[in-house]
């Protein structure tokens, strides 16, 4: 009997859909309270996930779900950087 590998699922803060972790963009609040885009998915800190679509990111920003999830206020400059990376 072959063992089936479980795929880690995460919820997008924009559309509330569940997707495999690798299909989402991770935004991280580091222990130093910096907010960064985690391209590796392995950075230390508190993470939040968003789809790779600009619509989902805009929804998550507008509703302040990312700020709430990371428990820190996110500067506008970083939000613009996030939009560029998508």
Secondary structure, 3 states (H helix, E strand, C coil): CCCCCCCCEEECCCCCCEEEHHHCEEEEECCCCCEEEECCCCCCCEEEEECCCHHHHHHHHHCCHHHHHHCCCCCHHHHHHHHHHC
